[in-house]
Amino acid sequence: MFFQDVIGHKEIKDGLIHSVQNGVIPHARLISGKEGVGCLPLALAYARYLHCTNKQVDDACGTCPSCLKFNKLSHPDLHFVFPITNKKGNKDAFCDDFLPEWRMFLSEKPYGSFSAWLEYISANNAQGLIYARESNEIIRKLNLKAYESDYKIMIIWLPEKMHEVAANKLLKLLEEPPDKTVFLLVSENPEGIITTIRSRTQNLQLPPVSDEDLSQVLSEKYDLAPEDVRSVIRLSNNNFEKAKQIIESTEENEAYLDLFVTIMRNSWKRDITNMKAKSEEFASMGRDKQKGFLSYAQRLIRENFLYRLQLQEINYMNKKESEFAANFHPFVHEENIIAFMTELESAEKHIEMNVNPRMVFFDISMKIAVLLKK
């Protein structure tokens, strides 16, 4: 990750580059911001620039031995701490046990979320923490001499997920850091970090990526019309990773919209034969897609309610959804919106509990028939 790969934040990137060039390198930075704004990519770009042996005016060179190691995130003076699950195989896990997965994750999804990381390592229902035992590894690594660079860099992703014991030991390190050590704490919820740690860091808070910067990147990466780009940005709430997911799942969402439209028409007509036929189709989709559809249906009901209230500034629908909403929105109103959301949420929970999907789908179709007439 280079500075040029970090979307937007030009002034912040320039400030970090100038601070390194002027020798102003604080021993601990807290880089914070909402999910998807680029905190971790920025930390990686800053770490690369610090280690680069042939720094350019506006970025790392990309060709020196240090940069070549950074391409694989394998620089010996770069260390990572991040939330993990408790076990790796049959033993207690440390972050280093997950390093191969972590490096692959960062190469594929540098803007990836915490939930995406847990899914990547197949955490299932595990919480994902930085365990107390990790603190001894942090101390051990940072007390070693730097191998190649002037600085040892420790990137801690989501320190708010750190066990209290590990947090207290980190505090001691921040109070008396080993020589030539740089901590980069990357947080999406800095209020979840103990106050004594926050007070010992130089805080750098990232705002959301601007519409203009995100629009430029999406337009270059995908062949989209300007109005579609604007729609994606609104739907993603300026989160780059979510914007990618929305674009790449367009075909699936169009299938969900077609199914939603069919359900509403069948329910309005009380067409029992077609309700049963669609129940069979729903049952064949697979549980993940069944849950995905019911989640999509909840969003579309909400958006149609907001469409009816003419709250365009918080209405997030693409062109096809808006075209459907133009005729459908009068059927979603104050008398049925809560019941609509409750029934769809309940259906999604039933799918999670492995209730027969045919029953779930037919039942929700019948309940929608009543709600549409309410």
C-alpha positions as CSV (number, residue, x, y, z in Angstrom):
1,M,0.0,0.0,0.0
2,F,1.4,3.4,-1.1
3,F,0.0,6.8,-0.3
4,Q,-1.2,7.0,-3.8
5,D,-3.4,4.0,-3.1
6,V,-5.2,5.6,-0.2
7,I,-8.4,7.2,-1.5
8,G,-8.6,10.9,-0.8
9,H,-7.3,12.6,2.3
10,K,-4.6,14.5,0.3
11,E,-3.9,17.1,3.1
12,I,-3.5,14.3,5.7
13,K,-1.2,12.3,3.4
14,D,0.9,15.4,2.6
15,G,1.1,16.2,6.3
16,L,2.5,12.7,7.2
17,I,5.0,12.9,4.3
18,H,6.3,16.3,5.4
19,S,6.5,15.2,9.1
20,V,8.8,12.3,8.0
21,Q,10.9,14.5,5.8
22,N,11.3,17.0,8.7
23,G,12.2,14.2,11.1
24,V,9.1,14.7,13.2
25,I,8.1,11.1,13.9
26,P,6.0,10.6,17.1
27,H,6.5,7.3,18.8
28,A,2.7,6.6,18.9
29,R,-0.1,7.7,16.5
30,L,-3.7,6.9,16.9
31,I,-5.3,6.8,13.4
32,S,-9.0,6.7,13.8
33,G,-12.1,7.0,11.7
34,K,-15.3,5.1,10.7
35,E,-15.2,1.8,8.9
36,G,-14.2,2.2,5.2
37,V,-12.5,5.6,5.4
38,G,-9.0,4.1,5.0
39,C,-7.3,4.2,8.4
40,L,-5.5,0.9,7.9
41,P,-4.4,1.6,4.3
42,L,-3.0,5.0,5.6
43,A,-1.1,3.3,8.4
44,L,0.4,0.8,5.9
45,A,1.4,3.6,3.5
46,Y,3.0,5.6,6.4
47,A,4.9,2.5,7.6
48,R,6.2,1.8,4.1
49,Y,7.3,5.4,3.7
50,L,9.1,5.3,7.1
51,H,11.0,2.2,6.0
52,C,11.7,3.2,2.4
53,T,15.4,3.8,1.8
54,N,14.9,5.9,-1.3
55,K,12.0,8.2,-0.3
56,Q,10.4,10.2,-3.1
57,V,8.9,13.7,-2.6
58,D,5.3,12.3,-2.5
59,D,5.6,8.6,-1.8
60,A,7.8,5.6,-1.2
61,C,10.0,4.5,-4.2
62,G,8.6,1.0,-4.6
63,T,11.9,-0.4,-5.7
64,C,14.3,-0.4,-2.8
65,P,14.8,-3.7,-0.8
66,S,12.5,-2.4,2.0
67,C,9.6,-1.6,-0.5
68,L,10.0,-5.0,-2.1
69,K,9.5,-6.6,1.3
70,F,6.5,-4.4,1.9
71,N,4.9,-5.7,-1.2
72,K,4.5,-9.0,0.7
73,L,4.1,-7.3,4.1
74,S,7.1,-9.3,5.2
75,H,9.5,-6.6,6.3
76,P,11.3,-7.9,9.4
77,D,10.8,-4.6,11.3
78,L,7.1,-4.4,10.6
79,H,4.9,-6.1,13.2
80,F,1.1,-6.6,13.4
81,V,-1.4,-7.1,16.2
82,F,-5.0,-7.7,15.3
83,P,-8.1,-9.4,16.7
84,I,-8.1,-13.2,16.3
85,T,-10.0,-16.2,17.5
86,N,-8.9,-18.2,20.5
87,K,-7.5,-21.4,18.9
88,K,-5.3,-22.2,16.0
89,G,-5.4,-25.9,15.5
90,N,-5.2,-27.4,18.9
91,K,-3.2,-24.7,20.6
92,D,-3.7,-21.2,22.0
93,A,-3.4,-18.7,19.2
94,F,-1.2,-15.7,18.7
95,C,-1.4,-13.1,15.9
96,D,1.6,-14.6,14.2
97,D,-0.3,-17.8,13.7
98,F,-2.7,-15.9,11.5
99,L,-0.1,-13.9,9.6
100,P,-0.5,-15.8,6.2
101,E,-4.3,-15.2,6.3
102,W,-3.7,-11.6,7.4
103,R,-1.3,-10.8,4.6
104,M,-3.7,-12.3,2.1
105,F,-6.6,-10.4,3.5
106,L,-4.8,-7.1,3.3
107,S,-3.7,-7.7,-0.3
108,E,-7.3,-8.5,-1.3
109,K,-9.3,-6.2,1.0
110,P,-7.1,-3.4,2.4
111,Y,-10.4,-1.5,3.3
112,G,-11.9,-4.7,4.7
113,S,-14.1,-4.5,7.9
114,F,-13.7,-6.4,11.2
115,S,-16.6,-8.7,10.2
116,A,-15.0,-9.4,6.9
117,W,-11.8,-10.4,8.6
118,L,-13.6,-12.7,11.0
119,E,-15.4,-14.3,8.0
120,Y,-12.1,-14.6,6.2
121,I,-10.6,-16.7,9.0
122,S,-13.9,-18.7,9.4
123,A,-14.4,-17.4,12.9
124,N,-18.0,-18.5,12.8
125,N,-19.6,-17.2,16.0
126,A,-16.2,-16.4,17.7
127,Q,-15.9,-12.9,19.0
128,G,-12.4,-11.9,17.8
129,L,-10.1,-10.4,20.4
130,I,-6.5,-9.3,21.0
131,Y,-5.9,-11.7,23.9
132,A,-3.9,-11.0,27.1
133,R,-1.2,-13.5,26.1
134,E,-0.4,-11.4,23.0
135,S,1.1,-8.7,25.3
136,N,4.2,-10.8,26.0
137,E,4.8,-11.2,22.2
138,I,4.5,-7.5,21.7
139,I,7.1,-6.9,24.4
140,R,9.4,-9.6,23.1
141,K,9.3,-8.2,19.5
142,L,9.9,-4.6,20.4
143,N,12.8,-5.3,22.7
144,L,14.7,-6.8,19.8
145,K,17.0,-4.6,17.8
146,A,15.8,-3.5,14.4
147,Y,17.0,-5.8,11.6
148,E,17.2,-3.5,8.6
149,S,15.4,-0.2,9.2
150,D,16.0,2.7,11.6
151,Y,12.5,2.0,13.1
152,K,10.6,-0.9,14.4
153,I,6.9,-0.4,13.6
154,M,4.0,-2.0,15.4
155,I,0.6,-1.7,13.7
156,I,-2.2,-2.5,16.1
157,W,-5.5,-2.9,14.3
158,L,-8.6,-2.3,16.4
159,P,-7.0,-1.7,19.8
160,E,-10.5,-1.3,21.2
161,K,-10.7,-5.1,20.9
162,M,-7.7,-5.6,23.2
163,H,-8.0,-7.5,26.5
164,E,-7.5,-5.4,29.6
165,V,-4.2,-7.1,30.5
166,A,-2.8,-6.5,27.1
167,A,-4.0,-2.9,27.1
168,N,-2.2,-2.2,30.5
169,K,1.0,-3.7,29.2
170,L,0.8,-1.6,26.1
171,L,0.3,1.4,28.3
172,K,3.7,0.7,29.9
173,L,5.3,0.4,26.5
174,L,3.9,3.7,25.4
175,E,5.1,5.4,28.6
176,E,8.7,4.0,28.1
177,P,8.9,2.9,24.5
178,P,12.0,1.0,23.2
179,D,14.3,3.1,21.2
180,K,13.3,3.8,17.6
181,T,9.9,2.3,18.0
182,V,6.8,3.6,16.3
183,F,3.3,2.5,17.3
184,L,0.4,2.9,14.9
185,L,-2.9,2.3,16.5
186,V,-5.7,2.0,14.0
187,S,-9.2,2.3,15.5
188,E,-12.8,2.6,14.4
189,N,-14.0,3.3,17.9
190,P,-11.3,5.3,19.8
191,E,-13.7,5.8,22.7
192,G,-13.4,2.0,23.4
193,I,-9.6,2.4,24.1
194,I,-8.6,3.2,27.6
195,T,-8.1,6.9,28.2
196,T,-4.5,6.5,29.4
197,I,-3.5,5.0,26.1
198,R,-5.3,7.6,24.0
199,S,-3.7,10.4,26.0
200,R,-0.2,9.0,25.1
201,T,-0.8,9.0,21.4
202,Q,-0.9,11.7,18.7
203,N,-4.5,11.5,17.4
204,L,-5.1,11.6,13.6
205,Q,-8.8,11.4,12.8
206,L,-9.9,10.7,9.3
207,P,-13.1,12.1,7.9
208,P,-15.3,10.2,5.5
209,V,-13.9,10.0,1.9
210,S,-15.3,12.8,-0.1
211,D,-17.9,12.1,-2.8
212,E,-15.6,13.5,-5.4
213,D,-12.6,11.3,-4.5
214,L,-14.7,8.1,-4.2
215,S,-16.5,8.9,-7.4
216,Q,-13.2,9.3,-9.3
217,V,-11.9,5.9,-8.0
218,L,-15.2,4.0,-8.8
219,S,-15.4,5.6,-12.2
220,E,-11.9,4.5,-13.1
221,K,-12.4,1.0,-11.7
222,Y,-15.9,0.2,-13.0
223,D,-17.8,1.1,-16.2
224,L,-20.7,2.9,-14.5
225,A,-22.9,5.8,-15.5
226,P,-22.4,9.0,-13.4
227,E,-25.9,8.6,-11.8
228,D,-25.1,5.0,-10.9
229,V,-21.8,6.1,-9.2
230,R,-23.7,8.6,-7.2
231,S,-26.3,6.0,-6.1
232,V,-23.5,3.6,-5.1
233,I,-21.8,6.2,-3.0
234,R,-25.0,7.0,-1.2
235,L,-25.8,3.4,-0.6
236,S,-22.3,2.7,0.7
237,N,-22.2,5.8,3.0
238,N,-18.9,6.6,1.4
239,N,-17.4,3.3,2.4
240,F,-15.1,2.1,-0.4
241,E,-15.3,-1.6,0.4
242,K,-19.1,-1.5,0.7
243,A,-19.3,0.4,-2.6
244,K,-17.3,-2.4,-4.2
245,Q,-19.6,-5.0,-2.8
246,I,-22.7,-3.1,-4.0
247,I,-21.3,-2.9,-7.5
248,E,-20.1,-6.5,-7.7
249,S,-23.4,-7.8,-6.3
250,T,-25.6,-5.8,-8.7
251,E,-26.7,-8.9,-10.5
252,E,-27.7,-10.6,-7.3
253,N,-29.6,-7.5,-6.1
254,E,-31.5,-7.3,-9.4
255,A,-32.6,-10.9,-8.8
256,Y,-33.7,-9.9,-5.3
257,L,-35.6,-6.9,-6.6
258,D,-37.4,-9.1,-9.2
259,L,-38.3,-11.6,-6.4
260,F,-39.5,-8.8,-4.2
261,V,-41.7,-7.3,-7.0
262,T,-43.2,-10.8,-7.7
263,I,-44.0,-11.4,-4.0
264,M,-45.7,-8.1,-3.6
265,R,-47.8,-8.6,-6.7
266,N,-48.8,-12.2,-5.7
267,S,-49.6,-11.1,-2.2
268,W,-51.7,-8.1,-3.5
269,K,-53.6,-10.4,-5.8
270,R,-53.7,-13.2,-3.1
271,D,-52.5,-15.6,-5.8
272,I,-52.0,-18.7,-3.7
273,T,-50.8,-20.9,-6.6
274,N,-48.0,-18.5,-7.4
275,M,-47.2,-17.9,-3.8
276,K,-46.6,-21.7,-3.4
277,A,-44.5,-21.7,-6.6
278,K,-42.3,-18.9,-5.4
279,S,-41.9,-20.7,-2.0
280,E,-40.3,-23.6,-3.9
281,E,-38.0,-21.2,-5.7
282,F,-37.1,-19.5,-2.4
283,A,-36.3,-22.9,-0.8
284,S,-33.9,-23.7,-3.6
285,M,-31.8,-20.5,-3.1
286,G,-29.6,-21.7,-0.2
287,R,-29.7,-20.3,3.3
288,D,-27.2,-17.5,2.7
289,K,-29.2,-16.1,-0.2
290,Q,-32.5,-16.6,1.6
291,K,-31.2,-14.5,4.5
292,G,-29.7,-12.0,2.0
293,F,-33.1,-11.6,0.3
294,L,-35.0,-11.1,3.5
295,S,-32.4,-8.5,4.6
296,Y,-32.7,-6.8,1.2
297,A,-36.6,-6.8,1.5
298,Q,-36.3,-5.0,4.9
299,R,-34.1,-2.3,3.3
300,L,-36.5,-1.9,0.4
301,I,-39.5,-1.6,2.7
302,R,-37.7,1.1,4.7
303,E,-36.6,3.0,1.5
304,N,-40.2,3.0,0.2
305,F,-41.4,4.4,3.5
306,L,-38.8,7.2,3.2
307,Y,-39.7,7.7,-0.4
308,R,-43.3,8.3,0.6
309,L,-42.2,10.9,3.2
310,Q,-40.1,12.6,0.4
311,L,-36.9,12.4,2.5
312,Q,-34.6,12.2,-0.5
313,E,-31.5,13.1,1.5
314,I,-31.7,9.8,3.4
315,N,-33.3,7.7,0.6
316,Y,-30.8,5.2,-0.8
317,M,-32.1,3.3,-3.9
318,N,-30.7,2.7,-7.3
319,K,-32.5,3.6,-10.5
320,K,-34.5,0.4,-10.9
321,E,-35.5,0.4,-7.2
322,S,-36.6,4.0,-7.5
323,E,-38.7,3.2,-10.6
324,F,-40.5,0.5,-8.7
325,A,-40.9,2.7,-5.6
326,A,-42.7,5.4,-7.7
327,N,-45.7,3.1,-7.9
328,F,-45.2,0.9,-4.8
329,H,-44.5,3.5,-2.0
330,P,-48.2,4.3,-1.2
331,F,-48.6,0.8,0.1
332,V,-45.9,1.3,2.8
333,H,-47.2,3.8,5.4
334,E,-47.5,4.5,9.1
335,E,-50.1,1.9,9.7
336,N,-48.0,-1.1,8.5
337,I,-44.3,-0.1,8.4
338,I,-43.5,-1.6,11.8
339,A,-45.4,-4.8,11.2
340,F,-43.7,-5.1,7.8
341,M,-40.2,-4.8,9.4
342,T,-41.1,-7.1,12.3
343,E,-42.4,-9.9,10.1
344,L,-39.5,-9.8,7.7
345,E,-37.0,-9.7,10.6
346,S,-38.8,-12.6,12.2
347,A,-38.6,-14.6,8.9
348,E,-34.9,-14.0,8.7
349,K,-34.4,-15.3,12.2
350,H,-36.5,-18.4,11.3
351,I,-34.2,-19.1,8.4
352,E,-31.2,-18.8,10.7
353,M,-32.9,-21.3,13.0
354,N,-33.3,-23.8,10.1
355,V,-37.0,-23.6,9.9
356,N,-38.4,-25.0,6.7
357,P,-37.9,-22.2,4.1
358,R,-41.0,-23.1,2.1
359,M,-43.1,-22.6,5.3
360,V,-41.2,-19.4,6.1
361,F,-41.7,-17.9,2.6
362,F,-45.3,-18.9,2.2
363,D,-46.1,-17.6,5.7
364,I,-44.5,-14.2,5.0
365,S,-46.3,-14.0,1.7
366,M,-49.6,-14.5,3.4
367,K,-48.8,-11.9,6.1
368,I,-47.7,-9.4,3.4
369,A,-51.1,-9.9,1.7
370,V,-52.8,-8.7,4.9
371,L,-50.4,-5.8,5.4
372,L,-50.8,-4.5,1.9
373,K,-54.5,-4.2,2.4
374,K,-54.2,-2.6,5.8
